Amino acid sequence: MAEVKKSKTDVAARMESKTKASFCSNCGKKVEVVLAVSPNGKKRMRRLCCEG
């Protein structure tokens, strides 16, 4: 689980981490996270991979 942190100034490392797909620990599918806003205005991040 513990991943070696790479330098923020290392552009190649940042691009690699962006393109690397992360998988959900609950369902095993690719994680797709969206910002959901409830009717009362509260914001929260939701995983679409675990829904439905």
Buried (B, 14 or more C-beta within 10 A) or exposed (E): EEEEEEEEEEEEBEEEEEEEEEEBEEEEEEBEEEEEEEEEEEEEEEBBBEEE
